[in-house]
Amino acid sequence: MFKCRFLIADFVAGLSVAFILLPEAVAYAAIAHLPIQAAVTGAIVGLISYAWFGGSAFAVVAPTSSAAALLAAVVSSFHPENKSIAASLGIALVILTGSGLLAFAKLRLGKLSAFVSRPVLHGFSFALALTIIIKQLPKLLGMTVHANAPFPILVELIEYHRDVSIWTTLIGLVALILLIILKRWPVLPSAFLVLIAGIFLSKNCNLNAMDVAIVGTVTINTPALNLPDVPLEQWLQLAEMALGLLIIIVAESWGSIRSLALIHGKPVEPNQELSALGIANLFSGLLQGMPVGAGFSASAANEAAGAKTKLAGIFAAIVLLFMAVFGQHWIGAIPETLVAAAVISALSHALNPKALITLWRMNRDQYLASAAVIAVLAFGVLHGMLIAIGLSLASAIRTFSQPMVRELAELDDTRDYVDLMNHPTAKKHDQILILRPEEPLFFASVEGILSEANRRLSARNDIEVLIISLEESANLDSTAAECLVEFVDQLQQQQILLLLARVKDPISQLLINIAEIKFKDRMFWSVNDAVVSAEKYLKCV
């Protein structure tokens, strides 16, 4: 009885997700400039692959707007001669992205999304949503434009406003209003209901006479596993571009998966998720499908609909396949202005400036997020995304190149050592300087941290023992280890003893192996143990 109740809940959730994914497939295929079959294939493969290999009961892996927009931007940068070549380039990019995800999973790089900071991701998402929505306006208004960038499109729409199709605009705006109103009832598949209404209108009215364009003939064929016919040189060029798409998929997906996992207290393993996303994208590409990721809206809808297990994704795939195979004629009758309305509605939440406003109120990283917005709007989705990733890396490098080092002192004879700046009454020990780096020691930070330690020593002429607390470091790379050895020699010339506190086993074993004489009996579990040893040393000298 218990299992039966779970199956019913999963089926209802799967049905709800399928009703969301079908209109999204139509919309995201339009964004990517790919056939609707590519989006449907991606959704079905993504759902089944993640249900088999993923760890979350709620994540829905299917085409997303950001991945679709990036794919279109990458393909357009190659200036393909026709739609067939463009589709082959897009499929090759998906295969390379899936392969890259699997390689990163094998290398245990599941925390890859950390390289895209949240402020940059907020800025990128906001600008991407704005870009996609502006590009949908000509379809919503029934106009033809020649520009590709957001601002030139707006200029062209204003300049040729007399070419607006009244009936197309009216149908599109009514659909958009309905989608906004129906969002008040999340249980209802609003986009699906609006598309059904559009199909009914198309079947009962002569839209051609009203100058309203429809999606047109849709053919869903059985996909076959094969590689696209793309020259080796272009494979290599696409491999360079795949890294950007890979990072965005991981950042977006991990955010959705982790958020739902935290709500339900069910842990997920980053590398397992990376592997599941890699398999989903690899097979989607081999079956001529779109790139896929765990979008937050579909995943949240799955959870809200009452999904209990990953079977909800399987049920969604089955229902979606059924609708695609037996509803091709109906999908082709959807007015294009309704597709544009569905895209705008789906991305409207990303236009909420709340996250950006919060950064300004916090006075943290607001310029970083604003730079990401400007980069996407000024340089396009592809180059804007690369700039956004570069901004994240530059921010991290800047942080490590300007290390934070705290001086510690004893708190009221408790043997607890705290930050002296925040606890000015804490007791310092004569002739002993205790420092704590606020980030791990590794190749990018170690020289800056040791330089700061030297600066603190130069500011005082009474120090005979320097204690460095390594509580933030789990291990050391070769650069950090070599720098510590050199630092010991440098301090010896100044007749200053170096002691290390809060040293973890991998670090102590490494330092003993490479320089036992310099570090033996000079590494301690706690800061207090190091202080006690320092006081004994001072009594003897």
C-alpha positions as CSV (number, residue, x, y, z in Angstrom):
1,M,0.0,0.0,0.0
2,F,2.9,2.3,0.9
3,K,4.7,1.6,-2.3
4,C,1.5,2.1,-4.3
5,R,1.0,5.5,-2.8
6,F,4.5,6.5,-3.7
7,L,4.0,5.3,-7.3
8,I,0.8,7.4,-7.6
9,A,2.6,10.4,-6.2
10,D,5.5,10.0,-8.7
11,F,3.1,9.5,-11.6
12,V,1.2,12.7,-10.8
13,A,4.5,14.6,-10.4
14,G,5.8,13.1,-13.7
15,L,2.6,14.1,-15.5
16,S,3.0,17.7,-14.2
17,V,6.6,17.8,-15.2
18,A,5.8,16.5,-18.7
19,F,3.2,19.3,-19.1
20,I,5.9,21.8,-18.3
21,L,8.6,20.3,-20.4
22,L,6.7,20.1,-23.7
23,P,6.1,23.8,-24.0
24,E,9.6,24.5,-22.8
25,A,10.9,22.1,-25.4
26,V,9.2,24.1,-28.1
27,A,10.5,27.4,-26.6
28,Y,14.1,26.3,-26.0
29,A,14.4,24.7,-29.4
30,A,13.5,28.1,-30.8
31,I,16.2,29.8,-28.7
32,A,18.8,27.3,-29.8
33,H,17.7,27.4,-33.5
34,L,17.3,23.7,-33.5
35,P,14.4,21.4,-34.5
36,I,11.8,20.7,-31.7
37,Q,12.9,17.0,-31.9
38,A,16.3,18.0,-30.5
39,A,14.7,19.5,-27.4
40,V,12.3,16.6,-26.9
41,T,15.2,14.1,-27.3
42,G,17.3,16.0,-24.9
43,A,14.5,16.1,-22.3
44,I,13.7,12.4,-22.6
45,V,17.4,11.3,-22.5
46,G,18.1,13.8,-19.6
47,L,15.2,12.5,-17.5
48,I,16.0,8.8,-18.0
49,S,19.8,9.3,-17.6
50,Y,19.5,11.3,-14.4
51,A,16.9,8.9,-13.0
52,W,19.5,6.1,-13.5
53,F,22.7,7.8,-12.5
54,G,21.7,10.9,-10.4
55,G,21.3,11.2,-6.7
56,S,18.4,13.6,-6.2
57,A,14.8,12.5,-6.2
58,F,13.6,15.9,-7.4
59,A,16.1,17.1,-10.0
60,V,14.7,17.4,-13.6
61,V,17.4,17.3,-16.2
62,A,16.2,18.7,-19.5
63,P,17.0,21.6,-21.9
64,T,17.4,25.0,-20.1
65,S,17.2,28.5,-21.5
66,S,20.8,29.4,-20.6
67,A,22.3,26.2,-22.2
68,A,20.1,26.8,-25.3
69,A,21.2,30.4,-25.6
70,L,24.9,29.5,-25.2
71,L,24.7,26.8,-27.8
72,A,23.1,29.2,-30.3
73,A,25.8,31.8,-29.6
74,V,28.6,29.3,-30.1
75,V,27.2,27.9,-33.3
76,S,26.5,31.4,-34.7
77,S,30.2,32.3,-34.1
78,F,31.1,29.7,-36.8
79,H,28.8,31.4,-39.3
80,P,27.3,28.1,-40.6
81,E,26.1,28.2,-44.2
82,N,22.8,26.4,-43.6
83,K,20.7,24.9,-40.8
84,S,22.0,21.4,-41.4
85,I,25.6,22.5,-40.7
86,A,24.5,24.6,-37.7
87,A,22.6,21.6,-36.3
88,S,25.8,19.4,-36.7
89,L,27.9,21.9,-34.9
90,G,25.4,22.2,-32.1
91,I,25.2,18.4,-31.6
92,A,29.1,18.2,-31.7
93,L,29.2,20.8,-28.9
94,V,26.7,18.8,-26.8
95,I,28.8,15.6,-27.2
96,L,32.0,17.5,-26.2
97,T,30.3,19.0,-23.2
98,G,29.1,15.6,-22.0
99,S,32.5,14.1,-22.5
100,G,34.0,17.0,-20.6
101,L,31.6,16.6,-17.7
102,L,32.5,12.9,-17.5
103,A,36.2,13.8,-17.5
104,F,35.8,16.3,-14.7
105,A,33.8,13.7,-12.7
106,K,36.6,11.2,-13.2
107,L,39.1,13.8,-11.9
108,R,36.8,14.4,-8.9
109,L,36.2,18.0,-9.8
110,G,32.6,18.1,-8.6
111,K,33.1,21.5,-7.0
112,L,33.8,23.1,-10.4
113,S,30.8,25.4,-10.0
114,A,32.7,27.2,-7.3
115,F,34.7,28.9,-10.0
116,V,31.7,30.9,-11.0
117,S,30.8,33.1,-8.1
118,R,27.2,33.6,-7.2
119,P,27.3,37.4,-7.9
120,V,28.6,36.7,-11.4
121,L,26.0,34.0,-11.9
122,H,23.3,36.4,-10.8
123,G,24.5,39.1,-13.2
124,F,24.9,36.6,-16.1
125,S,21.5,35.1,-15.6
126,F,19.8,38.5,-15.4
127,A,21.5,39.8,-18.6
128,L,20.9,36.4,-20.4
129,A,17.2,36.5,-19.6
130,L,17.0,40.1,-20.8
131,T,18.8,39.2,-24.0
132,I,16.6,36.2,-24.8
133,I,13.4,38.2,-24.0
134,I,14.4,41.0,-26.3
135,K,15.2,38.5,-29.0
136,Q,11.6,37.1,-28.6
137,L,9.9,40.5,-29.1
138,P,9.9,40.4,-32.9
139,K,8.1,37.0,-32.8
140,L,5.7,38.3,-30.2
141,L,4.9,41.4,-32.4
142,G,4.9,39.5,-35.7
143,M,7.9,41.5,-37.0
144,T,11.0,40.6,-39.0
145,V,14.3,42.2,-37.8
146,H,17.8,41.8,-39.1
147,A,19.8,42.7,-36.0
148,N,21.1,40.1,-33.6
149,A,22.2,42.1,-30.5
150,P,19.6,43.2,-27.9
151,F,20.0,47.0,-28.3
152,P,20.0,47.0,-32.2
153,I,16.9,44.8,-32.1
154,L,15.1,47.4,-29.9
155,V,16.2,50.2,-32.2
156,E,14.9,48.3,-35.2
157,L,11.6,47.5,-33.5
158,I,11.1,51.2,-32.7
159,E,12.1,52.3,-36.2
160,Y,9.8,49.9,-38.0
161,H,7.0,49.9,-35.4
162,R,4.4,50.4,-38.2
163,D,5.1,46.8,-39.4
164,V,3.7,45.3,-36.2
165,S,1.1,42.6,-36.8
166,I,-2.0,43.6,-34.8
167,W,-3.4,40.1,-34.5
168,T,-0.1,38.5,-33.7
169,T,0.6,41.0,-31.0
170,L,-2.9,40.7,-29.6
171,I,-2.7,36.9,-29.4
172,G,0.8,37.0,-27.9
173,L,0.0,39.7,-25.3
174,V,-3.2,37.8,-24.2
175,A,-1.2,34.6,-23.9
176,L,1.5,36.4,-21.8
177,I,-1.1,37.9,-19.5
178,L,-2.7,34.5,-19.1
179,L,0.6,32.9,-18.2
180,I,1.3,35.6,-15.6
181,I,-2.1,35.2,-14.1
182,L,-2.0,31.4,-14.0
183,K,1.3,31.5,-12.2
184,R,-0.7,32.3,-9.1
185,W,-1.7,28.6,-9.1
186,P,1.6,26.6,-9.4
187,V,-0.3,23.3,-9.6
188,L,-1.7,24.2,-13.0
189,P,0.6,23.6,-16.0
190,S,0.0,27.2,-17.3
191,A,2.3,27.0,-20.3
192,F,0.7,23.8,-21.4
193,L,-2.8,25.1,-21.1
194,V,-2.0,28.3,-23.0
195,L,-0.4,26.3,-25.8
196,I,-3.5,24.0,-25.9
197,A,-5.6,27.2,-26.2
198,G,-3.3,28.4,-29.0
199,I,-3.7,25.1,-30.9
200,F,-7.5,25.3,-30.6
201,L,-7.4,28.8,-32.0
202,S,-5.2,27.8,-34.8
203,K,-7.5,24.9,-35.8
204,N,-10.6,27.0,-35.7
205,C,-9.4,30.3,-37.2
206,N,-7.6,31.1,-40.4
207,L,-4.4,32.5,-38.8
208,N,-2.7,32.8,-42.2
209,A,-5.4,35.3,-43.3
210,M,-4.7,37.2,-40.0
211,D,-0.9,37.3,-40.7
212,V,-0.2,35.1,-37.7
213,A,2.7,32.6,-38.2
214,I,2.6,29.1,-36.8
215,V,5.4,26.7,-35.8
216,G,4.8,24.6,-39.0
217,T,5.4,21.0,-39.8
218,V,7.0,19.1,-36.9
219,T,8.5,15.6,-37.6
220,I,9.6,13.4,-34.7
221,N,11.7,10.6,-36.0
222,T,13.4,7.7,-34.1
223,P,16.9,9.0,-33.3
224,A,19.9,6.9,-34.0
225,L,23.3,6.9,-32.2
226,N,25.9,8.6,-34.5
227,L,28.5,11.3,-34.6
228,P,27.8,14.5,-36.6
229,D,29.7,15.1,-39.8
230,V,32.0,17.9,-38.5
231,P,35.7,18.5,-39.7
232,L,38.4,17.7,-37.1
233,E,39.5,21.4,-37.0
234,Q,36.0,22.5,-36.0
235,W,35.8,19.7,-33.4
236,L,39.0,21.2,-31.8
237,Q,37.5,24.7,-32.0
238,L,34.3,23.5,-30.4
239,A,36.2,21.8,-27.6
240,E,37.5,25.2,-26.5
241,M,34.0,26.6,-26.4
242,A,32.6,23.5,-24.6
243,L,34.3,24.5,-21.3
244,G,32.1,27.6,-21.0
245,L,28.9,25.6,-21.6
246,L,30.1,22.9,-19.2
247,I,30.7,25.4,-16.4
248,I,27.3,27.1,-16.8
249,I,25.5,23.7,-16.8
250,V,27.3,22.6,-13.7
251,A,26.8,26.0,-11.9
252,E,23.1,26.1,-12.7
253,S,22.4,22.4,-12.1
254,W,24.4,22.1,-8.8
255,G,22.5,25.2,-7.5
256,S,19.1,23.6,-8.2
257,I,20.1,20.1,-6.9
258,R,21.8,21.4,-3.8
259,S,19.0,23.8,-2.9
260,L,16.4,21.0,-3.0
261,A,18.7,18.6,-1.1
262,L,19.2,21.1,1.7
263,I,15.4,21.6,2.0
264,H,14.8,17.8,2.5
265,G,18.0,17.1,4.4
266,K,19.2,14.5,1.8
267,P,22.9,14.9,0.9
268,V,24.0,14.6,-2.7
269,E,27.5,13.8,-3.9
270,P,28.9,16.5,-6.4
271,N,30.9,14.1,-8.5
272,Q,28.0,11.7,-8.9
273,E,25.9,14.6,-10.1
274,L,28.7,15.6,-12.5
275,S,28.8,12.1,-13.9
276,A,25.0,11.9,-14.3
277,L,25.0,15.2,-16.2
278,G,27.9,14.1,-18.3
279,I,26.1,10.8,-19.3
280,A,22.9,12.7,-20.0
281,N,24.6,15.3,-22.3
282,L,26.8,12.7,-24.1
283,F,23.8,10.5,-25.0
284,S,21.6,13.5,-25.8
285,G,24.3,14.6,-28.3
286,L,24.8,11.2,-29.8
287,L,21.0,11.1,-30.3
288,Q,21.0,14.6,-31.8
289,G,19.5,16.2,-28.7
290,M,20.1,19.6,-27.0
291,P,22.4,20.2,-24.0
292,V,20.6,19.5,-20.7
293,G,20.9,20.5,-17.1
294,A,18.9,20.6,-13.9
295,G,16.9,23.8,-14.2
296,F,15.4,25.2,-11.0
297,S,11.9,25.9,-12.2
298,A,11.2,22.3,-13.5
299,S,13.0,20.7,-10.5
300,A,11.1,22.9,-8.1
301,A,7.8,22.0,-9.9
302,N,8.6,18.3,-9.6
303,E,9.2,18.7,-5.8
304,A,6.1,20.8,-5.4
305,A,4.0,18.2,-7.3
306,G,4.8,15.6,-4.7
307,A,7.6,13.5,-6.3
308,K,8.9,10.9,-3.9
309,T,11.5,9.1,-5.9
310,K,13.4,9.3,-9.2
311,L,10.6,7.4,-10.8
312,A,8.8,10.7,-11.3
313,G,11.4,11.5,-14.0
314,I,10.8,8.2,-15.7
315,F,7.1,8.8,-15.8
316,A,7.7,12.3,-17.1
317,A,9.9,10.9,-19.9
318,I,7.2,8.4,-20.9
319,V,4.4,11.0,-21.0
320,L,6.6,13.4,-22.9
321,L,7.4,10.8,-25.5
322,F,3.8,9.9,-25.9
323,M,2.8,13.5,-26.4
324,A,5.6,14.1,-28.9
325,V,4.9,11.0,-31.0
326,F,1.1,11.3,-31.1
327,G,0.9,15.1,-31.0
328,Q,3.2,16.2,-33.8
329,H,0.4,17.6,-35.8
330,W,-0.9,19.6,-32.9
331,I,2.5,21.0,-31.9
332,G,3.0,22.3,-35.5
333,A,-0.2,24.3,-35.2
334,I,1.1,26.4,-32.2
335,P,1.2,30.1,-33.1
336,E,4.8,31.4,-32.9
337,T,3.7,34.3,-30.9
338,L,2.6,31.9,-28.2
339,V,6.1,30.3,-28.2
340,A,7.6,33.8,-27.7
341,A,5.1,34.4,-24.8
342,A,6.1,31.1,-23.2
343,V,9.8,32.0,-23.4
344,I,9.2,35.4,-21.9
345,S,7.1,34.0,-19.1
346,A,9.6,31.2,-18.3
347,L,12.4,33.8,-18.0
348,S,10.5,36.5,-16.3
349,H,11.6,35.3,-12.8
350,A,15.3,35.8,-13.9
351,L,14.5,39.5,-14.5
352,N,13.8,40.0,-10.8
353,P,16.6,42.3,-9.7
354,K,16.2,41.3,-6.0
355,A,19.5,39.3,-6.0
356,L,21.4,42.3,-7.5
357,I,19.8,44.8,-5.2
358,T,20.7,42.6,-2.2
359,L,24.4,42.8,-3.3
360,W,24.2,46.6,-3.3
361,R,22.6,46.6,0.1
362,M,25.3,44.2,1.5
363,N,28.0,46.3,-0.3
364,R,29.6,43.1,-1.4
365,D,30.5,42.1,-5.0
366,Q,27.9,44.4,-6.5
367,Y,30.4,45.7,-9.1
368,L,31.3,42.2,-10.1
369,A,27.7,41.3,-10.8
370,S,27.1,44.6,-12.6
371,A,30.2,43.9,-14.8
372,A,28.8,40.5,-15.7
373,V,25.5,42.2,-16.8
374,I,27.3,44.8,-18.9
375,A,29.6,42.1,-20.4
376,V,26.7,40.0,-21.7
377,L,24.7,43.0,-23.0
378,A,27.7,44.6,-24.6
379,F,29.6,41.6,-26.1
380,G,26.9,39.0,-26.5
381,V,26.0,35.8,-24.7
382,L,29.1,33.8,-25.7
383,H,31.8,36.4,-25.1
384,G,29.8,37.8,-22.1
385,M,29.8,34.3,-20.5
386,L,33.6,34.0,-21.1
387,I,34.1,37.4,-19.6
388,A,31.9,36.5,-16.6
389,I,33.9,33.4,-15.9
390,G,37.1,35.4,-16.3
391,L,35.7,37.9,-13.7
392,S,35.1,35.1,-11.3
393,L,38.6,33.7,-11.7
394,A,40.1,37.2,-11.5
395,S,38.2,37.8,-8.2
396,A,39.5,34.6,-6.7
397,I,43.1,35.4,-7.8
398,R,42.8,38.9,-6.4
399,T,41.6,37.4,-3.0
400,F,44.5,35.0,-2.9
401,S,47.0,37.6,-4.0
402,Q,45.8,39.8,-1.1
403,P,45.8,37.3,1.7
404,M,44.1,38.0,5.0
405,V,46.3,37.1,8.0
406,R,45.1,37.5,11.6
407,E,47.1,37.9,14.7
408,L,46.0,35.6,17.6
409,A,46.1,36.2,21.3
410,E,45.0,34.3,24.4
411,L,41.5,35.0,25.7
412,D,41.5,35.5,29.5
413,D,43.9,32.7,30.4
414,T,41.5,30.2,28.8
415,R,44.1,28.7,26.4
416,D,41.8,29.7,23.6
417,Y,43.4,31.9,21.0
418,V,41.2,34.4,19.2
419,D,41.6,37.2,16.6
420,L,43.2,40.1,18.4
421,M,41.5,42.7,16.2
422,N,38.1,41.6,17.3
423,H,39.2,40.9,20.9
424,P,41.5,43.7,21.8
425,T,41.7,42.7,25.5
426,A,43.1,39.3,24.6
427,K,46.6,38.7,26.0
428,K,49.7,38.7,23.8
429,H,52.8,36.7,24.8
430,D,56.1,38.5,25.0
431,Q,58.6,37.6,22.2
432,I,55.9,35.4,20.5
433,L,53.9,36.3,17.4
434,I,51.0,34.1,16.5
435,L,49.5,34.4,13.0
436,R,46.6,32.6,11.3
437,P,46.1,32.8,7.5
438,E,42.4,33.0,6.7
439,E,42.8,30.9,3.6
440,P,44.6,27.6,2.7
441,L,48.3,27.7,1.8
442,F,48.8,26.7,-1.8
443,F,50.7,28.0,-4.9
444,A,48.6,31.1,-5.4
445,S,48.5,32.2,-1.8
446,V,51.6,31.0,0.0
447,E,54.0,33.7,-1.1
448,G,51.5,36.5,-0.2
449,I,50.9,35.0,3.2
450,L,54.5,34.6,4.1
451,S,55.3,38.1,2.8
452,E,52.6,39.4,5.2
453,A,54.2,37.4,8.0
454,N,57.5,39.0,7.2
455,R,55.9,42.4,7.2
456,R,54.5,41.8,10.7
457,L,57.9,40.6,11.9
458,S,59.6,43.7,10.5
459,A,57.2,45.9,12.4
460,R,58.4,44.5,15.7
461,N,62.0,43.9,16.9
462,D,61.2,41.8,20.0
463,I,59.9,38.6,18.3
464,E,62.0,35.4,18.7
465,V,59.3,32.8,18.0
466,L,56.7,32.9,15.1
467,I,53.8,30.6,15.3
468,I,51.6,30.1,12.2
469,S,48.3,28.3,12.7
470,L,47.4,26.2,9.6
471,E,43.9,25.4,10.6
472,E,42.6,26.5,7.2
473,S,44.9,24.1,5.3
474,A,44.0,20.5,4.8
475,N,47.1,19.7,2.8
476,L,50.0,21.5,0.9
477,D,51.0,21.4,-2.7
478,S,54.7,21.4,-3.7
479,T,54.9,25.1,-4.0
480,A,53.6,25.8,-0.5
481,A,55.8,23.1,1.0
482,E,59.0,24.5,-0.7
483,C,58.1,28.0,0.4
484,L,57.7,26.9,4.0
485,V,61.2,25.2,3.9
486,E,62.7,28.4,2.5
487,F,60.9,30.5,5.1
488,V,62.4,28.4,7.9
489,D,65.9,29.1,6.5
490,Q,65.1,32.8,6.2
491,L,63.9,33.1,9.8
492,Q,66.9,31.2,11.0
493,Q,69.1,33.9,9.6
494,Q,67.1,36.4,11.7
495,Q,67.4,34.1,14.7
496,I,63.6,33.5,14.8
497,L,62.1,30.1,15.4
498,L,59.1,29.0,13.3
499,L,56.5,26.7,14.9
500,L,53.4,25.4,13.1
501,A,50.1,24.9,14.9
502,R,46.9,23.1,14.0
503,V,48.9,20.9,11.6
504,K,46.9,18.1,10.0
505,D,48.5,14.7,9.4
506,P,49.0,15.0,5.6
507,I,50.9,18.3,6.1
508,S,53.1,17.0,9.0
509,Q,53.9,13.8,7.0
510,L,54.9,15.8,4.0
511,L,57.1,18.3,5.8
512,I,58.8,15.5,7.8
513,N,59.5,13.7,4.5
514,I,61.1,16.7,2.8
515,A,62.8,18.5,5.7
516,E,62.7,16.4,8.9
517,I,65.5,18.4,10.6
518,K,63.7,21.7,10.0
519,F,60.2,20.6,11.2
520,K,60.7,17.8,13.7
521,D,59.2,18.7,17.1
522,R,58.0,22.0,15.6
523,M,54.5,21.0,14.6
524,F,51.6,20.9,17.1
525,W,48.0,19.9,17.3
526,S,46.9,23.2,18.9
527,V,48.0,26.8,19.2
528,N,48.3,26.4,23.0
529,D,50.7,23.5,22.6
530,A,52.9,25.6,20.2
531,V,52.8,28.5,22.8
532,V,53.9,26.2,25.6
533,S,56.8,24.9,23.5
534,A,57.8,28.4,22.5
535,E,57.9,29.5,26.2
536,K,60.2,26.5,27.0
537,Y,62.4,27.5,24.1
538,L,62.6,31.1,25.3
539,K,63.6,30.0,28.8
540,C,66.5,28.1,27.3
541,V,67.9,30.8,25.1
